[in-house]
């Protein structure tokens, strides 16, 4: 990466220097090899010449039988420059004469051997013709050994190689410098101008043009100039087209934005219209997902996240099979499918209607699901029916009361007379008491009939709720001959004051406590009060709880109707009296099964002041 940042001049210089270095190394190695071969050849020739001269000189001395001369010749040669040693061996290879260094024995064959410091030449002495008289007919009478000192050959060759390589390198460096200067003048400067032109063009300066240059750089500059002119012309055309297209796109975007805003406004109006509906409305698309839902639909089907969820998520798993069949009927346009179904929920009844939605071409777009709360309608229907029954009862209740009470009073009087007349008679006392109890029971029934047929208007006054509950508990216990504290009380402290008709509410509570006592169970009935701040000004909840056998779940609504009872001797009017009293106070009354067994009768009084308290009046806690 650093090499790429040097520029063409630097890279060329570096490349030429590398080539020069490589050539110098190669040339030096070649010269060293050639010179080494020449030097070795010279040394080998010298060693051979010395050996040949020694052979002639020694042959003459041996012929004349002058051993001293032979020793002198060897000593003179051994002292010569560059000679490390000479030796003469006999026909058995034993060294007889030596000057300088040499071995103890010599081979009789010719040899030439090199080491780093020595050149050794062994040559046989073949002078049989001259020495036949002394040595007989042997062809070889001995051997000569010549050793030359060649230790200075390596440094001398290295110095020579360095000199030659330096000369070659200098020559190549001079050539490289000349090439670099030529490149700098003819190529680098034009390329720099072209580079500045390219940078200006890259910055968007389409008016920039490259300068003229000689040679190939000039041809390149001309081509780039024509390219810049073409780019400038094309850019102008494209800019004109882009402006035209931009104007069209802006216009289309404005139209699309206006259409989208109109659709959004229409959707908001549609959503607002749907949210204002009491009935729940859900639109299911062709993929069986909730595409649109109003406020009531979200509440009824627990769609707090709004649209986007599969429709099955807001149906019980047990109904998924029926839901698939209904949607299949609607998707196929098959009228054989059910038009609607009534679904019973925990706190009401709802009628759900499904209707297919078709597009302009008749294709299936989805299904509209309308959920209508028919709880109030069913309640009104039931109340109307009960009112009709009570209306007929009211027309005859006064006549019945008049016709029955006179005979009942006479019967009760006769029973009392018999009890006094036959005082002490156990059988008379028993039957007269039974007659009195039955008369009282019929009288209570007549009173309930009259109370239902002529409901009194409540006289509202501020009342402390817990005090009212304590009085009702005492009355209910004492009416059954039980201690005043027989009813368990779980009363919340600091409850708000209510405007109620105290006698009417007390009678309703006594009625509920009487039912709780009749239900029996292992525990006495419990009277509970608490405050719930669940909206508005809050609600005071009063509950009568028992541990009896409980009312069956399918009869919790039915027992609130006139003349419907689960008791063997009940009239079926007690809870009607309670319901009338609760409704006149704009409260709510409901029954539910108690966990672990038993029944809970709950009255929910909204906290609202209907009557202004008189100045200076106090409400007892």
ROPA-588347 format. One record per residue (C-alpha): residue in three letters; x, y, z. Coordinates in steps of 0.001 Angstrom, whole numbers, plus 500000, padded with zeros to 6 digits. Layout:
ROPA-588347
 code      u      v      w
  ALA      X      Y      Z
...
This chain:
ROPA-588347
 code      u      v      w
  UNK 500000 500000 500000
  UNK 502908 502410 500668
  UNK 504272 501702 497186
  UNK 501006 502942 495670
  UNK 501412 506316 497433
  UNK 504851 507061 495930
  UNK 503554 508229 492575
  UNK 504662 507115 489122
  UNK 508075 508814 489410
  UNK 508863 507266 492752
  UNK 507608 503854 491663
  UNK 509662 504026 488431
  UNK 512779 505111 490348
  UNK 512332 502364 492906
  UNK 511723 499808 490169
  UNK 514847 500878 488235
  UNK 516939 500792 491397
  UNK 515671 497308 492155
  UNK 516525 496256 488595
  UNK 519993 497842 488898
  UNK 520585 496053 492194
  UNK 519454 492758 490720
  UNK 521614 493216 487612
  UNK 524580 494199 489783
  UNK 524163 491109 491904
  UNK 523797 488854 488876
  UNK 526718 490507 487035
  UNK 528931 490335 490117
  UNK 528112 486665 490575
  UNK 528883 485941 486900
  UNK 532167 487899 486987
  UNK 533151 486219 490239
  UNK 532502 482819 488728
  UNK 534490 483591 485526
  UNK 537404 485180 487387
  UNK 537431 482326 489886
  UNK 537647 479843 487026
  UNK 540472 481837 485406
  UNK 542414 482110 488658
  UNK 542016 478428 489374
  UNK 543169 477566 485887
  UNK 546282 479757 486327
  UNK 547071 478250 489703
  UNK 546599 474726 488409
  UNK 548902 475532 485453
  UNK 551523 476996 487799
  UNK 551355 473988 490069
  UNK 551712 471701 487031
  UNK 554632 473760 485721
  UNK 556414 473627 489081
  UNK 555878 469865 489253
  UNK 557151 469401 485711
  UNK 560206 471583 486355
  UNK 560957 469688 489564
  UNK 560647 466396 487709
  UNK 563226 467450 485093
  UNK 565569 468912 487692
  UNK 565301 465889 489972
  UNK 565729 463491 487042
  UNK 569044 465178 486149
  UNK 570208 465102 489753
  UNK 569164 461472 490145
  UNK 570977 460560 486926
  UNK 574172 462155 488266
  UNK 573609 460617 491711
  UNK 573567 463952 493496
  UNK 571165 463706 496441
  UNK 572374 467000 497894
  UNK 571407 468754 494716
  UNK 567980 467163 494867
  UNK 567447 468424 498445
  UNK 568638 471890 497438
  UNK 566262 471976 494488
  UNK 563319 471000 496692
  UNK 564287 473585 499329
  UNK 564577 476354 496714
  UNK 561163 475513 495271
  UNK 559588 475254 498755
  UNK 560761 478755 499561
  UNK 559289 480220 496361
  UNK 556360 482670 496733
  UNK 552959 481038 496965
  UNK 554401 477527 497485
  UNK 553289 475931 500755
  UNK 555416 472799 500372
  UNK 557002 470205 498046
  UNK 557897 466535 498634
  UNK 559516 463606 496826
  UNK 558480 459987 497496
  UNK 560154 456747 496392
  UNK 558600 453962 494426
  UNK 556815 452674 497572
  UNK 555212 456084 498246
  UNK 557428 456938 501216
  UNK 558465 460606 501311
  UNK 562288 460862 501053
  UNK 562691 464606 500662
  UNK 560455 467455 501789
  UNK 560477 471251 501857
  UNK 557639 473027 503752
  UNK 554442 471176 504603
  UNK 553571 467823 503072
  UNK 552318 464318 503843
  UNK 554351 461278 505007
  UNK 553220 459127 502133
  UNK 552125 459833 498607
  UNK 550071 458014 496084
  UNK 551891 457166 492831
  UNK 548924 458241 490623
  UNK 548293 461773 489385
  UNK 545839 463925 491438
  UNK 544624 467506 491756
  UNK 542837 468596 494952
  UNK 541437 471972 496098
  UNK 540627 473260 499587
  UNK 539839 476751 500827
  UNK 543558 477413 501574
  UNK 545533 474877 499476
  UNK 545920 473549 495920
  UNK 547632 470154 496012
  UNK 549113 468447 492896
  UNK 550567 464922 492941
  UNK 552498 463768 489880
  UNK 554251 460412 489303
  UNK 557994 460446 488473
  UNK 558334 458506 485211
  UNK 562139 458517 484577
  UNK 562779 454845 484043
  UNK 565029 455532 481040
  UNK 567329 457794 483076
  UNK 567472 455695 486243
  UNK 567400 452123 484862
  UNK 570774 451381 486298
  UNK 569698 452064 489851
  UNK 565975 451217 489822
  UNK 565778 448572 487178
  UNK 563010 448423 484587
  UNK 560264 450202 486644
  UNK 558265 452814 484696
  UNK 557460 454910 487820
  UNK 560233 455464 490303
  UNK 558343 457806 492713
  UNK 556017 460761 493004
  UNK 556201 464547 493397
  UNK 553948 466580 495668
  UNK 553432 470308 495148
  UNK 551146 472369 497535
  UNK 550308 476021 496715
  UNK 548879 478580 499189
  UNK 545509 479780 497762
  UNK 544086 481406 500930
  UNK 544172 484876 499381
  UNK 542195 483844 496325
  UNK 538705 484291 497936
  UNK 539174 487870 499278
  UNK 540797 488890 496032
  UNK 537892 487535 494003
  UNK 535320 489204 496384
  UNK 536975 492600 496058
  UNK 537059 492263 492304
  UNK 533373 491288 492269
  UNK 532381 494271 494427
  UNK 534238 496635 492120
  UNK 532570 495214 489027
  UNK 529102 495251 490662
  UNK 529592 498837 491788
  UNK 530510 499887 488289
  UNK 527476 498132 486834
  UNK 525178 499587 489537
  UNK 526442 503117 488971
  UNK 525868 502771 485266
  UNK 522323 501505 485817
  UNK 521619 504212 488409
  UNK 522680 506845 485910
  UNK 520385 505329 483315
  UNK 517530 505188 485891
  UNK 518017 508845 486779
  UNK 517866 509790 483124
  UNK 514697 507738 482639
  UNK 513095 509330 485726
  UNK 513887 512816 484479
  UNK 512360 512011 481111
  UNK 509237 510508 482764
  UNK 508908 513462 485093
  UNK 508958 515867 482166
  UNK 506889 513964 479624
  UNK 504452 511949 481787
  UNK 504235 512958 485448
  UNK 503513 516661 484922
  UNK 500704 516009 482391
  UNK 499244 513326 484665
  UNK 499175 515785 487573
  UNK 497284 518266 485430
  UNK 494857 515498 484441
  UNK 494479 514487 488093
  UNK 493555 518062 489088
  UNK 491076 518117 486195
  UNK 489522 514842 487403
  UNK 489223 516219 490979
  UNK 487504 519370 489694
  UNK 485147 517241 487602
  UNK 484430 515066 490623
  UNK 483516 518171 492677
  UNK 480900 519002 490050
  UNK 482852 521613 488106
  UNK 481679 520532 484670
  UNK 483340 523598 483074
  UNK 486834 522318 483967
  UNK 489052 521230 481025
  UNK 492451 519464 480971
  UNK 495484 521442 479572
  UNK 497277 520470 476378
  UNK 500178 518042 476692
  UNK 502676 516415 474277
  UNK 502591 512824 473057
  UNK 500290 510189 474478
  UNK 499409 512398 477452
  UNK 498172 515014 475004
  UNK 495987 512436 473243
  UNK 494593 511380 476633
  UNK 493961 515031 477564
  UNK 492087 515566 474300
  UNK 489928 512472 474911
  UNK 489166 513645 478448
  UNK 488313 517119 477171
  UNK 485797 515693 474739
  UNK 484422 513469 477477
  UNK 483991 516502 479796
  UNK 482150 518405 477093
  UNK 479854 515426 476504
  UNK 479289 515020 480241
  UNK 478434 518711 480577
  UNK 475978 518511 477704
  UNK 474399 515281 479036
  UNK 474198 516753 482545
  UNK 472356 519789 481231
  UNK 469882 517547 479409
  UNK 469416 515312 482460
  UNK 468963 518301 484734
  UNK 466263 519646 482423
  UNK 464540 516237 482378
  UNK 464872 515862 486144
  UNK 463300 519249 486729
  UNK 460444 518334 484412
  UNK 459971 514946 486076
  UNK 460279 516528 489522
  UNK 457524 518970 488719
  UNK 455303 516114 487516
  UNK 456150 514001 490559
  UNK 455444 516924 492894
  UNK 452081 517399 491230
  UNK 451326 513661 491466
  UNK 452528 513634 495056
  UNK 450261 516524 495931
  UNK 447335 514712 494335
  UNK 448228 511469 496130
  UNK 448647 513343 499426
  UNK 445291 515043 498970
  UNK 443677 511706 498112
  UNK 445361 510023 501077
  UNK 444276 512809 503408
  UNK 440763 512580 502008
  UNK 440763 508815 502539
  UNK 442188 509293 506030
  UNK 439491 511882 506787
  UNK 436830 509533 505410
  UNK 438260 506699 507492
  UNK 438315 508906 510585
  UNK 434719 509945 509974
  UNK 433769 506317 509415
  UNK 435632 505310 512583
  UNK 433949 508143 514517
  UNK 430536 507085 513188
  UNK 431208 503461 514113
  UNK 432560 504432 517542
  UNK 429368 506375 518219
  UNK 427323 503201 517692
  UNK 426160 501270 520706
  UNK 426493 497999 518831
  UNK 429914 496498 518244
  UNK 431025 496504 514595
  UNK 433964 494444 513319
  UNK 435030 494127 509670
  UNK 436859 490877 508876
  UNK 438948 490917 505682
  UNK 439340 488067 503187
  UNK 442230 486662 505240
  UNK 440011 486353 508338
  UNK 441806 489183 510150
  UNK 440212 492147 511928
  UNK 440548 495093 509520
  UNK 438243 497598 511261
  UNK 436641 497654 514688
  UNK 434702 500301 516593
  UNK 434937 501223 520253
  UNK 432089 498957 521349
  UNK 433564 496047 519368
  UNK 436942 496480 521056
  UNK 435289 496408 524459
  UNK 432977 493490 523700
  UNK 435656 491339 522038
  UNK 438684 492443 524101
  UNK 440404 493954 521046
  UNK 442413 496532 522968
  UNK 445128 496511 520279
  UNK 442593 497429 517595
  UNK 442728 495948 514094
  UNK 445261 493452 512778
  UNK 444573 490357 514876
  UNK 443026 487117 513543
  UNK 439302 486964 514198
  UNK 439789 483670 516057
  UNK 441700 485508 518788
  UNK 438487 487156 519977
  UNK 436391 483950 519966
  UNK 436522 481096 522483
  UNK 438517 478136 521243
  UNK 435461 475902 521492
  UNK 433659 478077 518907
  UNK 436459 478074 516287
  UNK 434901 475202 514356
  UNK 431525 476958 514107
  UNK 433283 480230 513202
  UNK 435136 478526 510319
  UNK 431852 477096 509016
  UNK 430070 480454 509210
  UNK 432901 482292 507408
  UNK 432986 479505 504835
  UNK 429262 479951 504160
  UNK 429715 483682 503752
  UNK 432804 483362 501528
  UNK 430980 480951 499201
  UNK 427731 482952 499277
  UNK 425884 479933 500654
  UNK 422639 481042 502338
  UNK 422427 477715 504134
  UNK 424674 479105 506821
  UNK 423268 480550 510057
  UNK 422285 484237 509829
  UNK 423255 484971 513418
  UNK 423874 483396 516771
  UNK 423260 484449 520349
  UNK 426306 484236 522564
  UNK 425988 484219 526328
  UNK 428739 486135 528111
  UNK 429623 486447 531767
  UNK 427668 489686 532343
  UNK 425086 489757 529571
  UNK 423724 488318 526363
  UNK 424784 489406 522906
  UNK 423354 488829 519450
  UNK 426032 488526 516755
  UNK 425109 488996 513091
  UNK 427442 488145 510186
  UNK 426992 489621 506674
  UNK 429292 489193 503634
  UNK 430763 492256 501858
  UNK 431215 492036 498078
  UNK 433290 494287 495822
  UNK 432211 496048 492630
  UNK 432900 492870 490653
  UNK 431037 490673 493087
  UNK 434188 489237 494674
  UNK 434314 488478 498378
  UNK 435977 491331 500330
  UNK 435211 490248 503854
  UNK 432517 489984 506498
  UNK 430835 492576 508721
  UNK 430260 491324 512221
  UNK 427680 493260 514306
  UNK 427469 492521 518027
  UNK 424311 493791 519742
  UNK 423922 493751 523523
  UNK 420448 492343 524061
  UNK 420807 492037 527824
  UNK 418823 495207 528434
  UNK 416244 494176 525840
  UNK 415834 490787 527474
  UNK 415612 492475 530862
  UNK 412979 494893 529598
  UNK 411026 492029 528044
  UNK 411185 490148 531311
  UNK 410160 493250 533272
  UNK 407247 493897 530950
  UNK 406085 490334 531396
  UNK 406528 490594 535159
  UNK 404773 493978 535157
  UNK 401812 492452 533347
  UNK 401674 489706 535909
  UNK 401978 492197 538785
  UNK 399421 494493 537151
  UNK 396871 491727 537205
  UNK 397946 490972 540737
  UNK 397468 494627 541732
  UNK 393922 494699 540434
  UNK 392905 491837 542679
  UNK 395264 492318 545634
  UNK 393085 494923 547417
  UNK 389936 492782 547063
  UNK 391874 489683 548126
  UNK 393264 491505 551139
  UNK 389779 492700 552157
  UNK 388164 489306 551596
  UNK 390919 487328 553355
  UNK 391929 489512 556276
  UNK 388501 489606 557894
  UNK 388180 485775 557966
  UNK 391825 485497 558998
  UNK 391251 487895 561915
  UNK 388248 485837 562957
  UNK 390214 482592 562745
  UNK 393114 484133 564719
  UNK 390653 485417 567360
  UNK 388992 481997 567641
  UNK 392366 480318 568088
  UNK 393288 482750 570863
  UNK 389894 482128 572547
  UNK 390380 478367 572456
  UNK 393901 478763 573917
  UNK 392464 480827 576825
  UNK 389334 478662 577219
  UNK 391255 475411 577421
  UNK 394350 476750 579110
  UNK 396504 473857 580179
  UNK 395374 471576 577350
  UNK 398532 470770 575433
  UNK 396775 469580 572306
  UNK 394630 472725 572075
  UNK 397666 474910 572687
  UNK 399566 473130 569933
  UNK 396833 473447 567307
  UNK 395926 477006 568241
  UNK 399606 477990 567908
  UNK 399736 476302 564495
  UNK 396604 478212 563434
  UNK 398178 481501 564614
  UNK 401438 480851 562705
  UNK 399613 480079 559469
  UNK 397442 483180 559865
  UNK 400575 485304 560286
  UNK 402128 483684 557204
  UNK 399084 484453 555078
  UNK 399031 488009 556445
  UNK 402676 488485 555428
  UNK 401860 487221 551955
  UNK 398952 489672 551712
  UNK 401252 492495 552883
  UNK 403801 491629 550220
  UNK 401065 491572 547584
  UNK 399884 495005 548662
  UNK 403418 496356 548781
  UNK 404154 495088 545253
  UNK 400875 496279 543800
  UNK 401191 499750 545375
  UNK 404943 500547 545435
  UNK 405597 503573 547607
  UNK 407774 506453 546526
  UNK 411024 506538 548526
  UNK 411595 509367 550991
  UNK 415318 510030 550636
  UNK 417426 511332 553494
  UNK 421149 511245 554348
  UNK 421989 507999 556105
  UNK 425204 506482 557472
  UNK 425428 503170 555640
  UNK 427084 501116 558397
  UNK 424513 502220 560988
  UNK 421729 501172 558618
  UNK 423357 497774 558099
  UNK 423770 497169 561841
  UNK 420071 497921 562461
  UNK 419006 495580 559637
  UNK 421217 492786 561031
  UNK 419724 493167 564502
  UNK 416148 493153 563180
  UNK 416751 490041 561061
  UNK 418327 488159 564007
  UNK 415673 489184 566545
  UNK 412850 488299 564099
  UNK 414126 484710 564149
  UNK 414534 484656 567929
  UNK 418343 484833 567708
  UNK 420806 487067 569563
  UNK 421231 490554 568106
  UNK 424799 489726 567071
  UNK 423918 486531 565174
  UNK 424818 488157 561836
  UNK 428552 488548 561164
  UNK 429492 492096 560130
  UNK 432422 493018 557875
  UNK 431901 496739 557432
  UNK 434425 499043 555799
  UNK 435107 502223 557811
  UNK 434627 505807 556575
  UNK 432012 505042 553944
  UNK 430395 508057 552226
  UNK 426901 509156 553267
  UNK 424044 507936 551029
  UNK 420666 509533 550329
  UNK 418258 506601 550741
  UNK 414875 505671 552154
  UNK 416134 503978 555326
  UNK 412985 501886 556109
  UNK 412728 500677 552517
  UNK 416398 499663 552367
  UNK 416205 498097 555833
  UNK 413228 495956 554786
  UNK 415129 494834 551671
  UNK 418188 493885 553742
  UNK 416062 492071 556357
  UNK 414437 490151 553519
  UNK 417861 489140 552133
  UNK 419127 488152 555621
  UNK 415967 486071 556155
  UNK 416719 484202 552946
  UNK 420327 483713 554108
  UNK 419125 482295 557449
  UNK 416702 480005 555591
  UNK 419554 478777 553346
  UNK 421320 477584 556493
  UNK 424894 476337 556257
  UNK 427698 475796 558757
  UNK 428280 479534 559162
  UNK 425864 482360 560006
  UNK 425190 484874 557226
  UNK 427675 487694 556731
  UNK 426828 491334 555982
  UNK 429645 493105 554101
  UNK 430150 496714 553005
  UNK 432946 498271 550973
  UNK 433692 501240 548738
  UNK 434787 500899 545098
  UNK 436119 503918 543183
  UNK 435640 502466 539698
  UNK 434354 505592 537957
  UNK 432251 508665 538689
  UNK 432013 509298 542405
  UNK 432373 505636 543310
  UNK 430069 502852 544470
  UNK 429116 501433 547884
  UNK 428699 497659 547670
  UNK 426545 495837 550251
  UNK 426645 492024 550195
  UNK 424698 489366 552104
  UNK 426689 486129 552053
  UNK 425591 482673 553192
  UNK 427099 479205 553226
  UNK 424005 477273 552216
  UNK 423528 474925 549312
  UNK 423456 477854 546881
  UNK 421139 478692 544009
  UNK 421789 476722 540800
  UNK 423616 478807 538188
  UNK 420812 478495 535641
  UNK 418266 479850 538180
  UNK 420129 482975 539365
  UNK 418153 485177 536983
  UNK 414878 483280 537271
  UNK 414523 483595 541065
  UNK 414274 487376 540653
  UNK 410935 486978 538852
  UNK 407591 487048 540731
  UNK 406363 483780 542258
  UNK 409624 481940 541426
  UNK 411277 480426 544509
  UNK 413587 477613 545479
  UNK 412011 477236 548951
  UNK 409406 474606 549699
  UNK 407151 477173 551456
  UNK 408284 480405 549772
  UNK 405997 482857 548002
  UNK 408482 484014 545377
  UNK 407836 487680 546201
  UNK 410667 488478 548628
  UNK 413326 489138 545981
  UNK 410755 491071 543924
  UNK 410369 493446 546898
  UNK 414162 493760 547110
  UNK 414457 494423 543372
  UNK 411717 497118 543524
  UNK 413451 498863 546424
  UNK 416857 498736 544714
  UNK 415494 500069 541420
  UNK 413783 502983 543180
  UNK 417224 503970 544541
  UNK 418793 503689 541059
  UNK 421038 500953 542390
  UNK 421791 497490 540988
  UNK 421008 494115 542481
  UNK 422478 490756 541448
  UNK 422922 487220 542762
  UNK 425974 485045 542270
  UNK 427294 481762 543562
  UNK 429806 482008 546389
  UNK 433130 480244 546066
  UNK 433148 477258 548385
  UNK 429331 477017 548443
  UNK 426501 479408 549136
  UNK 425090 482558 547557
  UNK 426087 486242 547508
  UNK 423320 488871 547146
  UNK 424958 492184 546191
  UNK 423451 495684 546070
  UNK 425564 498393 544430
  UNK 424572 501935 545472
  UNK 426059 504753 543343
  UNK 427449 507502 545548
  UNK 425334 510534 544607
  UNK 423758 513183 546818
  UNK 420137 513540 545756
  UNK 419042 515524 548793
  UNK 420838 518537 550291
  UNK 421464 518020 553996
  UNK 419728 520550 556229
  UNK 421976 523167 557777
  UNK 423274 522069 561117
  UNK 421949 518479 560777
  UNK 424228 515620 561675
  UNK 424353 512052 560415
  UNK 425124 509400 563002
  UNK 427912 507026 562096
